[in-house]
């Protein structure tokens, strides 16, 4: 890559792009470089180029569950908009690109009488993002349905990112987390495709469940600019290593240990910093009311955490990830 610029290798890369336009919270500074990967080949090329040029990269899905710094991102942001879905109806399986949006996949499955992921209907994220954070709701998690996946990871022998295939255990799922979420390296593995095991069901029954889930979300979650749930629900130490996703085997008493319940009881709904404020509908959501800054949101998050710690002696952990220079 000597004497070459990144813009010479990634022809459609853009420079100095504002990240607030690509996140659900509508917050974020300028990224040095921005590239849209429309195919798996695009995604692989972009990551390999970033590694060649020794610059940090970040894979961006739909921009939920993240908070970009006001100072932006010093490196390459790769927007993953890959789209392929291959349904194998006879096996009740699907292979899907990591950039596919959850609602689109769920509707495609429903049209083929395949069920399982309905609990994620209405979540504004991609497959890759959902696997990265083991997204879930109401006692289910996406990791419970994953069969295997392909990833792009650094080859220890030559440092060049290579494509590998793994089964579910490689992601080491836990409650709202995975192996990838815990890796802090600037060159963490990238999910390319995923295969899910589903179940046969009547299309009409699936649609009925989807409508019920949509109504439930509309009744319990706020309208407005947010990044989704701020904190993960706290789990007692003795349950940290329960099998699978960390959700299906939880006892009933944990329903009163949700982050939203604790925040509500601690008076968090009264909190605000600048144009960032806690939703009065659900205390585990922060809304951007009028051009809030990332620093305001982060300050508000600390106040929310402190309020719960003071009342319950519990230190909440973020579900949101901080991206960029803080």
N, C-alpha and C positions, 0 to 999 in steps of 0.2 A: 504493500500500500504506500510505498515511498513516493513522495511528491504528488500523491493523489489526495483529493478532498472527499469527505463523506458524501457530499452532493454529487460527486462524479460517479460514485458506485450505486447509490440509491437515487435514481433519476427523479423520482417524484417526491423526494423528501422536501419538507418545508422548514424554514428557519424562523426562530423567534415567534413561536405560536403561543397564544394565551390559553392556558389550561381551563380557565373557568367555563369556557364554552363546551367542554367535554366531560363535565361532571354533573351529577344530579343536584349537588349542593350549590353549583354555580359559583365556585370559589377556586382561585388558583392563579399563580403568576405565570411567567413566560418560560417555556421549555426551549432549550437551545435548538433542538431538532424535533420534528414531528413527522411520522410516516404512517400511512394507512396500509395495513396488510390485508388484502382482500382474498388471498389464497394461502394455503399452508406453505407453499413455496416462497411466497412473499415474506411470511413470518420467519421462516428459517433464514432467508437471505438477510433480513434486517438484523436479526440477532447476531448472526455470524459477522456482519459488517461492523456492528458495534464492538464486538470482541476484537476484531482485527484492528480497529482504530483505538482500542483501549479506552472507550468512553462508557459510562454507566448507561443502562437501558432500563426502561420500565414498560411492562405490557399493560396496556389500558383496555379494559372492556367497556362497559357502559358507564363507568364512572361513579357507581354507587359504592358505599362502604369505604370511601377513601376521602382524605382531606389533603389537598395540595397546598404547599406552602405559598405564601404571598410572594416569596422570592423565586418561585418557579422550580424548574428541574434542570440541573446542569448535566445534560446528556441527551439521549434519544428516547422520546416517548413513542412507543409503537402501538398504534390503535388497531386492535384485533377485530376485524370485521369479516372473518372467514365464515362461510355460509353452508357448507355441505352437510346434508343429513341423509344417511343410508339406512333405511328400515329393513330389517330381516324378519318379516312377519312370522315365518314358520318357526323361528327360534324365540320369538317375542323379545328381540334385541334391536338396538339401534347403535350405529356408529355416527358420531356427530363431531363436527369441528368445534374447537374451543371458543370461537367467536360468535357462535349461534346464540341468539337471545332465548332465555328460558321460556317465555310465553309462546314463542313461535314453535319451539320443539314440542312443548306440551300439546299444542293444538294439532300438530302433525301426527303425534302419537295417537291422540283421540280419534282422528279421522281414520286411523288404521286399527281401531279397537284395542289399543295398547295403553295400559294404565300403570301408575306407580308414582309419578312425579307431580301429581296434581297439587300437592301441598305447597309447591313452589310457584303456583300460578299467581301472577301479579307481582312477583319479585322482579325488579327492573335490572336484571343482571345477565351476564353471559355464562355459558357452561364452564369456561375456564375460571372465571371469577368465583362461581358457586363452588367448584371443587377446591379451589385455593382456600376458601374460608369454610368449607363443609357446611354450606347454607342449609338451613332447615326451618321447620315450623311445626308446632303442635305434635311434638314427639317423633318427628321424622327428620332425616337428614339425607342429603344427596349421596353421601358416601355409602349409605345402605344399599344403593342400587347400582353402584359402579362395579363393572366386571374387570375391565383392564383399561389401560390408557397408553398413548404414545407421548413421549416428552423429548424435548431438545435439551441436552445436557452436555456439559464440558467433558471432553475425552481426557482422562488423566494422563494419557501418554503424550498427546500432542497439543492439548489445550483448545482444539477445534471443536465447537459444538456438534454433537452427533445425535441421531435419532435413536431412541431406545424404547422398548415396550416393557411395561410392568403390569403386574396384577394390582388389585386394590390395596394390598398390605403395604406397598411401597410408599403410599401417601401418608401412612401412619395417622389416620383420622382420629380426632378427638372432638369434643364439643366445640362447634363453631371454629374449628381450626384444622390444620393439616401440617405435614412436614414442610411444605413450601412456605406457609405463612410464618414459620419459625426461622427460616433461613434468612440471615441478614446480608449475605454476600451480594455484591453488585452484579454477579453473574449467576443468579439462581436458575434452576431448570425451568423450562417453559412448557406448559401443557399444549399439545398440538391437537390431539383427538381423544375421544373417550367412548368406550363401549358400555352400554347400560343393559341390565337384565330387567325386563318388565313383566307384566302379567296380562293375560287376555281379559277383556271386559267389553261390555256392550257400549258402543259410542254414546248412546243416550244416557246411560248411567254415569259415564265419565263427565259428560257435559253438565249433568245435574250436580255432581260434586264440585265441578269448577265454578258453577254459579254460586253455590253455597259458600265456597272459599272466598270468592270475590266479595260477596256481601259481608262476610266476617272481617275481611281486611278493611273495607270501606268504613265499617262501623268502629274499628279500633285504631286505625292509623290516620295520622293527620294529613291534610291536603296542603301542599306547599313545597318549597325547595328544601329538601333534606337529603342526608346521605344514608338514611335507614337507621337501624338501631345503633346507638352510640356505644353501649356496653353489652358485653356478654352476660348472660345470667350466671351468678356465682354458683360454683359447685363445691360442696364440702370436700376436704382433702381425701376422705376415705372413698369417694366416688370418682376421683380423677382418672383412674385407670380402668373403669368399667369398659366392657367390650364394645366394639363397633363404634358408632358415631358419638357415644356418650349421651344419647337421648332416650332410646327405646327402653332402657332398663332403669330409668330414674324413678324413685318412689314418689308417691303423690304429694308428700309434704313439701317438695321442692317448688310446687306451684306458688307458694307464698314467699319464695326466695327469688322471684324474678327481679331483674334490675329495675324494670318499670314500676313494680310495686314498691320497692324500697325507695326509689327516687321520689315517688308520689308521697309516701309517708314522711319523707325527709323535707318536704316542701320545695322540691326542685322546680316545680312548675312556675314558681315566682321569679326564677333566676333569668337574667339576661345580661349580655355584655355587648355594648354597641348595638349593632343590627342583628346580632345572633341571640335567639331566645329559645328557651325550652317550650315545647308544645304544650298547650293546655288540654290537649286530647290524650296524649301519651307522653309520660315524663321521660321516656328513653329516646326521644327524638329531639333534635335541634333544628330549628327552622332559620333559614336565611331570609329575613324580612325585607331588607332594603340595602343590598350591596354589602353584606357583612364581609369582614376580612377573615382570613384563616387564623390569624393571631387571636381574634375575638372568639372564634369558635373554640380554639384550644384552651383559652383562658376559662371559658364557660364550662368546658369538659372537666377541668380541674376543680372548679367550684362544685359541680355536680358530684364528683367523686368524694370531695371533702364532706359534703352534706350527708352522704350515706355512711361514710366512715365514722362521723361524729355520732350519728343516731344508732347505727347497728354494729359498729366495729368491723365492718366489711369493706375491703378495698376492691372496688370494681375494676375490671380490666376491659380495655377498649375492644370493641369489635371493629371499629373504624381503624384504618391504617393511615399513618402520616407519610406523605410522599414529598420528596424534595428537600430543600435546604431550610432547616429550622434553627 
